[in-house]
Each structure stands twice: as structure tokens, then as C-alpha cells.
Amino acid sequence: MISFTCDYTEGAHPDILRRLNETNMMQEPGYGEDSFCMDAREKIREATGCPRADVRFLVGGTQTNATIIDALIRHYEGVIAVETSHINVHEAGAIEFCGHKVIALPAHFGKMDAADLKNYLDGFYADLTWPHMAHPGMVYLSFPTEYGTIYTKRELAAIYGVCREYQLPLFIDGARLGYGLASDAADLSLKDLAQLCDVFYIGGTKVGALCGEAIVFPEGNAPLHFTTITKAHGALLAKGRLLGIQFDTLFTHDLYFRISRHAIDMALRLRNIFTEKGIPLYIDSPTNQQFPILTEQQMQALEGKVLFEVWERLADGRAVTRFATSWATPEEHIQQLTKLFLI
């Protein structure tokens, strides 16, 4: 059985496990004040080109999204996101649980359009009853999106321009950030992205770490008492060193981007398998998530041999499926899948 269900089915990159073992008996302060977190922060500041950045390490993606949103907006404000966004679909209402409405805009294959954002904001404040509604307090998007698509530098700049016009912070969810930046379709770097938002995070859970995400406030603009807010959300790890060691390792010798590129290479080979067999793709994803449209017969042929996700059912009986590669996908799994489609 081979699996393409998601990008965090394996544990952690061997270099991380090695360093965790090597440093295991060292005594260090807790809650991110250890020397490993300090070193990781400096490496991330250098990689992002933000020497004043405030870098924080949290335990996972959902906790990170909920903590950042709750920390940056007032209790009566909501967060603008597209309807297919992770916070609107796959986080069990975590944002609403914190008391904030997710204000959903149309999604264009997972992406937000700057014109839609401006039209919504213009319309909101043109409505004389707006004081009776949940106020838009910030904008959320992910890079890559839930459909594996990525924003161009121009698209991000346009969205950020609208955010600044309305004085709304822009938050970029980077759970799969490495896979977006490593894509051939990406026309921006990590340094570019850091200049086009107010806060973002570098995903570790899905890109080589056992767990953890690194939040970056590019201008040192973390909200007041952010540590306290993080702890209240259950997102502050007492043994913060475990996160620091992982990100210090990922940002040594360009490891984060090297293993992200591996996932892209494997995904491109996956895509070639589907296209060569005449299997249509639901969307042209340039990242590690591929969405072939399979017939019931094709899915049955893979049953018990390959794990993948059914994304949505189509009216004609076919299904949009998702095959995800990762930093750890072995070439042998691609070869096995090739043979299965030859049957």
C-alpha cells in the first residue's frame, strides 16, 4: 500500500531526528527562550530579509491560525477569506469558536481576487447598517491554496494594496509555504512574500518537521502580550526547544527549500502519469497537490493498493481526487503508481 493522502504522513526529516537526539540531554530554558529558538530566529530573519522580524514558534497550523486571528482583531470583528479557505472549511469552526466570523468571498480555484475584496469592502461601508454587522478586521489567504494554486507577486501586491487602503492586516497561512515557493510557477521569493503582508507563517508540520510552525511578523509588529495570547490558545509549547531545533535544522544549508523542491519534482512526475494516460486534471496545480478526475472503475482499480483523497463527486459519476506528494515521497512510489495505471 502506498499513500498520497496528504503531506504529513511521515515523521520528520532524518537531520531533525539526529539533532533532537544529539541535543536531548542539554538543559535549556522553556517556552521558546532556549538557544535553539534564538538561532532559528536569526536564520529565519536572514532568509526573509527582515532583520527586525519577530519570530514565534507555535505547535500546529490550526492553533497558529486561531491565535494570530484572535490576537490581531477585536472581539466584534471578522476575518475575510475565500469560501474554500482552510479556516472556513477544514478547521472545525476554530475561528468562530474564538468568537470571530469568517467572512467568505468567492474563490477562484482557491484564490482571492483583489477586485472581489475591494467590492466587498466598498459595499460593506456603503451600507448604512454596517455598524450592526460583524466588521471586517483582517484578510486571510494561504500560499499555496487548498487547490494547490499560488498567487503571483502582482496578485499579492494588489490584495495587499486593498488591505492598506482599508487599514486591514493581511495574514498569509504558509502551512505549505515551501511547496509554493519551490514551484516552477512561483515568481516571488520568501523575501518578496515578507514584504507583501503583515504576518505570515512558515509551515513545518507539512514540510519536514515533526510538528510546528514559525510565525513571522516582518517589522517586529507582533501584537501586545502575544505570548500570553498564544498560551491561552494552547499553542505555546513548554519544551519550545523541540520547535527551535527543528526550524534551526530546516534553515541550515537550505534544507527547507531543498526538500520542498523534492515534493514538487515528485508531483510533476505524478501529473505526467495522469496526463499520459488521458486522465483529466480538475485544476492545473503547480505545487505538490494534484487533482486528477477519476472514474469509478479507475478508483476501484487502485483500491487496496493506493491511498488518496476523494475531493468531490461530479454529476457524471466521476470524482475529483487529490494526490499529494511530500518532502519524503520516494521515487519508488511514483514508479509503483505508474505500473498500476498500466494494468
C-alpha positions as CSV (number, residue, x, y, z in Angstrom):
1,M,0.0,0.0,0.0
2,I,1.4,3.4,-1.0
3,S,-0.1,6.7,0.2
4,F,-0.7,10.0,-1.4
5,T,-3.3,11.2,1.0
6,C,-1.5,14.2,2.4
7,D,1.9,15.7,3.0
8,Y,2.4,14.8,6.7
9,T,2.1,11.1,6.8
10,E,5.8,10.6,7.6
11,G,7.6,11.7,10.8
12,A,10.4,14.1,10.3
13,H,13.5,14.6,8.2
14,P,16.4,12.4,9.4
15,D,18.6,15.5,10.0
16,I,16.0,16.8,12.5
17,L,15.8,13.5,14.3
18,R,19.6,13.4,14.5
19,R,19.8,16.8,16.1
20,L,17.0,16.1,18.5
21,N,18.9,13.0,19.7
22,E,22.3,14.9,19.8
23,T,20.8,17.7,22.0
24,N,18.5,15.6,24.0
25,M,20.3,15.9,27.4
26,M,21.2,19.5,27.1
27,Q,19.4,21.7,29.7
28,E,17.6,24.7,28.1
29,P,15.0,27.3,29.2
30,G,11.4,26.7,28.2
31,Y,8.7,28.5,26.1
32,G,11.0,29.4,23.2
33,E,13.7,31.2,25.2
34,D,16.2,28.4,24.5
35,S,19.4,28.8,22.4
36,F,18.0,26.7,19.6
37,C,15.0,29.0,19.1
38,M,17.3,32.0,19.2
39,D,19.5,30.5,16.5
40,A,16.4,29.6,14.4
41,R,15.0,33.1,14.7
42,E,18.3,34.6,13.3
43,K,18.3,32.2,10.4
44,I,14.7,33.0,9.5
45,R,15.4,36.7,9.8
46,E,18.2,36.3,7.3
47,A,16.2,34.1,5.0
48,T,13.2,36.5,5.0
49,G,15.4,39.6,4.7
50,C,13.7,41.0,7.8
51,P,16.4,41.8,10.4
52,R,13.7,43.3,12.8
53,A,11.3,40.4,12.4
54,D,9.6,39.0,15.5
55,V,9.6,35.2,15.0
56,R,7.5,32.9,17.2
57,F,7.2,29.1,17.2
58,L,3.7,27.5,17.7
59,V,2.7,23.9,17.8
60,G,0.5,23.5,14.7
61,G,-1.4,25.1,11.9
62,T,-4.9,25.3,13.4
63,Q,-3.6,26.7,16.6
64,T,-1.5,29.2,14.7
65,N,-4.4,30.4,12.5
66,A,-6.7,30.8,15.5
67,T,-4.1,32.5,17.7
68,I,-3.0,35.1,15.0
69,I,-6.5,36.0,14.1
70,D,-7.7,36.3,17.7
71,A,-4.7,38.4,18.6
72,L,-5.0,40.8,15.7
73,I,-8.7,41.7,15.6
74,R,-11.2,43.0,18.1
75,H,-13.9,40.7,19.5
76,Y,-16.6,42.1,17.2
77,E,-14.5,41.8,14.0
78,G,-14.4,39.0,11.5
79,V,-11.7,37.8,9.1
80,I,-12.2,37.9,5.3
81,A,-11.2,34.7,3.5
82,V,-12.3,32.8,0.4
83,E,-15.1,30.2,0.8
84,T,-12.7,27.3,0.2
85,S,-10.1,28.5,2.7
86,H,-8.8,26.2,5.3
87,I,-10.2,28.3,8.2
88,N,-13.6,28.3,6.6
89,V,-13.8,24.6,5.7
90,H,-11.3,22.3,7.5
91,E,-10.7,23.7,10.9
92,A,-13.8,22.7,12.7
93,G,-15.0,26.2,13.2
94,A,-12.0,27.1,15.3
95,I,-12.2,30.8,14.3
96,E,-15.8,31.0,15.1
97,F,-15.1,29.2,18.4
98,C,-12.9,32.2,19.2
99,G,-15.8,34.5,18.5
100,H,-14.8,35.7,15.1
101,K,-17.0,35.3,12.0
102,V,-15.3,34.1,8.8
103,I,-16.5,36.4,6.0
104,A,-16.4,34.3,2.9
105,L,-15.7,35.7,-0.6
106,P,-15.8,33.8,-3.9
107,A,-12.8,31.5,-4.6
108,H,-11.1,31.4,-8.0
109,F,-9.6,27.9,-7.9
110,G,-8.7,28.6,-4.2
111,K,-7.5,32.2,-4.7
112,M,-8.9,35.5,-3.6
113,D,-9.3,38.2,-6.2
114,A,-8.3,41.8,-5.3
115,A,-11.3,43.2,-7.1
116,D,-13.7,41.0,-5.1
117,L,-12.1,42.1,-1.9
118,K,-12.4,45.8,-2.8
119,N,-16.0,45.4,-4.0
120,Y,-16.9,43.7,-0.7
121,L,-15.3,46.4,1.4
122,D,-16.8,49.2,-0.7
123,G,-20.2,47.7,-0.4
124,F,-19.9,47.0,3.3
125,Y,-19.2,50.6,4.2
126,A,-21.8,51.9,1.7
127,D,-24.5,50.0,3.6
128,L,-25.7,52.4,6.3
129,T,-26.5,49.5,8.6
130,W,-22.8,48.3,8.7
131,P,-22.5,49.1,12.5
132,H,-24.9,46.3,13.1
133,M,-22.8,43.7,11.3
134,A,-19.6,41.8,12.0
135,H,-16.8,44.3,11.0
136,P,-14.1,43.1,8.6
137,G,-11.0,43.2,10.7
138,M,-8.3,41.4,8.6
139,V,-7.7,39.4,5.5
140,Y,-6.6,35.8,5.4
141,L,-5.2,33.8,2.5
142,S,-3.0,30.8,2.1
143,F,0.1,30.2,-0.1
144,P,-0.4,27.7,-1.7
145,T,-4.2,27.5,-1.5
146,E,-6.3,24.4,-0.8
147,Y,-6.3,23.7,-4.5
148,G,-2.5,23.8,-4.8
149,T,-2.6,27.2,-6.6
150,I,-0.3,30.1,-5.9
151,Y,-0.5,33.8,-6.0
152,T,1.7,35.8,-8.3
153,K,3.7,38.7,-7.0
154,R,1.3,41.0,-8.8
155,E,-1.8,39.4,-7.3
156,L,-0.4,39.6,-3.8
157,A,0.6,43.2,-4.2
158,A,-2.9,44.0,-5.5
159,I,-4.6,42.4,-2.5
160,Y,-2.1,44.0,-0.1
161,G,-2.9,47.4,-1.7
162,V,-6.6,47.0,-0.9
163,C,-5.7,45.9,2.7
164,R,-3.6,49.0,3.2
165,E,-6.4,51.2,1.7
166,Y,-8.8,49.9,4.3
167,Q,-6.1,49.5,7.1
168,L,-6.7,45.8,7.4
169,P,-3.8,43.5,8.2
170,L,-3.0,40.8,5.7
171,F,-2.2,37.3,7.1
172,I,-0.8,34.6,4.9
173,D,-1.1,31.0,6.0
174,G,2.1,29.2,4.9
175,A,1.3,25.7,6.1
176,R,2.7,24.5,2.7
177,L,4.8,27.6,2.1
178,G,7.9,25.7,0.9
179,Y,5.9,23.8,-1.7
180,G,4.6,27.1,-3.1
181,L,7.9,28.9,-3.2
182,A,9.7,25.9,-4.7
183,S,7.3,25.6,-7.6
184,D,8.4,26.5,-11.1
185,A,5.3,28.8,-11.3
186,A,6.4,30.9,-8.4
187,D,7.6,34.4,-9.4
188,L,8.3,35.6,-5.9
189,S,10.8,34.6,-3.2
190,L,10.5,34.3,0.6
191,K,11.9,37.9,0.9
192,D,9.3,39.1,-1.6
193,L,6.4,37.5,0.3
194,A,7.6,39.0,3.6
195,Q,7.2,42.5,2.1
196,L,3.6,41.8,0.9
197,C,1.8,41.1,4.2
198,D,1.7,42.0,7.8
199,V,2.2,38.5,9.2
200,F,2.8,35.0,7.8
201,Y,4.0,31.7,8.9
202,I,6.4,29.1,7.6
203,G,4.9,25.7,7.8
204,G,6.9,23.0,9.4
205,T,4.4,20.2,10.1
206,K,3.8,19.6,6.4
207,V,7.4,20.4,5.3
208,G,9.8,18.1,7.1
209,A,9.2,18.8,10.8
210,L,7.5,16.5,13.4
211,C,5.3,19.5,14.2
212,G,5.4,23.2,14.5
213,E,5.0,26.5,12.6
214,A,7.2,29.6,12.6
215,I,5.2,32.9,12.7
216,V,7.0,35.9,11.2
217,F,6.0,39.5,12.0
218,P,8.2,41.1,9.4
219,E,8.6,44.5,11.1
220,G,8.6,43.2,14.7
221,N,4.9,44.1,14.7
222,A,3.7,41.3,17.0
223,P,0.6,42.4,19.0
224,L,1.0,43.3,22.6
225,H,1.1,40.3,25.0
226,F,1.3,37.8,22.1
227,T,3.0,35.2,24.3
228,T,0.1,35.3,26.8
229,I,-2.4,35.1,24.0
230,T,-0.6,32.1,22.5
231,K,-0.6,30.3,25.8
232,A,-4.3,31.0,26.3
233,H,-4.9,29.2,22.9
234,G,-2.9,26.2,24.0
235,A,-0.4,26.9,21.2
236,L,2.7,27.6,23.4
237,L,5.0,24.6,23.8
238,A,6.7,24.4,27.2
239,K,9.6,22.5,25.6
240,G,10.0,25.1,23.0
241,R,13.4,23.8,22.1
242,L,11.8,21.0,20.2
243,L,10.5,23.6,17.7
244,G,13.6,25.6,17.7
245,I,15.8,22.6,16.9
246,Q,13.5,21.7,14.0
247,F,13.5,25.1,12.4
248,D,17.1,25.7,13.0
249,T,17.8,22.5,11.1
250,L,15.3,23.3,8.3
251,F,17.0,26.6,7.8
252,T,20.6,25.2,7.8
253,H,22.1,24.6,4.3
254,D,18.8,25.5,2.6
255,L,17.2,22.2,3.8
256,Y,13.7,23.6,3.8
257,F,13.7,24.6,0.2
258,R,15.7,21.5,-1.0
259,I,13.1,19.1,0.4
260,S,10.3,21.3,-0.8
261,R,11.7,21.0,-4.3
262,H,11.7,17.2,-4.0
263,A,8.0,17.3,-3.4
264,I,7.5,19.4,-6.5
265,D,9.6,17.1,-8.6
266,M,7.5,14.1,-7.5
267,A,4.3,15.9,-8.1
268,L,5.3,16.8,-11.6
269,R,6.0,13.1,-12.3
270,L,2.6,12.3,-10.8
271,R,1.0,14.8,-13.1
272,N,2.8,13.3,-16.1
273,I,1.3,9.8,-15.2
274,F,-2.2,11.2,-15.3
275,T,-1.9,13.2,-18.5
276,E,-0.1,10.5,-20.4
277,K,-3.0,8.1,-19.5
278,G,-5.5,10.7,-20.7
279,I,-6.8,11.3,-17.2
280,P,-8.0,14.9,-17.0
281,L,-6.9,17.2,-14.2
282,Y,-9.5,19.3,-12.3
283,I,-7.1,22.2,-12.0
284,D,-3.6,22.9,-13.2
285,S,-1.8,22.9,-9.8
286,P,1.9,23.8,-9.9
287,T,2.6,22.5,-6.4
288,N,2.6,19.2,-4.5
289,Q,-1.2,18.6,-4.7
290,Q,-2.6,17.2,-7.9
291,F,-6.3,16.7,-8.6
292,P,-7.0,14.0,-11.3
293,I,-10.6,13.3,-12.2
294,L,-11.1,9.5,-12.0
295,T,-13.8,7.2,-13.0
296,E,-15.3,4.8,-10.5
297,Q,-13.6,1.9,-12.4
298,Q,-10.2,3.7,-12.1
299,M,-10.7,4.2,-8.4
300,Q,-11.7,0.6,-7.9
301,A,-8.5,-0.5,-9.7
302,L,-6.5,1.4,-7.1
303,E,-8.4,0.3,-4.1
304,G,-6.3,-1.6,-1.6
305,K,-3.1,-0.5,-3.4
306,V,-3.1,3.3,-3.3
307,L,-4.4,5.7,-0.7
308,F,-5.7,9.1,-1.9
309,E,-8.5,11.5,-1.1
310,V,-11.8,12.0,-2.9
311,W,-12.2,15.8,-3.1
312,E,-15.7,16.0,-4.6
313,R,-18.1,13.9,-6.6
314,L,-19.2,15.1,-10.1
315,A,-22.6,14.8,-11.6
316,D,-21.5,12.3,-14.2
317,G,-20.3,9.8,-11.5
318,R,-16.6,10.6,-11.7
319,A,-14.7,12.1,-8.8
320,V,-12.2,14.8,-8.3
321,T,-9.4,13.2,-6.3
322,R,-6.3,14.6,-4.6
323,F,-2.9,13.0,-4.7
324,A,-0.3,14.8,-2.5
325,T,3.4,14.4,-2.6
326,S,5.7,15.5,0.2
327,W,9.3,16.1,1.2
328,A,9.6,12.4,1.9
329,T,7.8,10.8,-1.2
330,P,10.1,8.1,-2.5
331,E,10.6,7.7,-6.2
332,E,9.6,4.0,-5.8
333,H,6.0,5.1,-5.0
334,I,5.8,7.0,-8.3
335,Q,7.1,4.0,-10.2
336,Q,4.6,1.7,-8.4
337,L,1.7,4.1,-9.4
338,T,2.9,4.1,-13.0
339,K,2.7,0.3,-13.1
340,L,-0.8,0.3,-11.6
341,F,-2.1,2.6,-14.4
342,L,-0.6,0.2,-17.0
343,I,-2.9,-2.6,-15.8
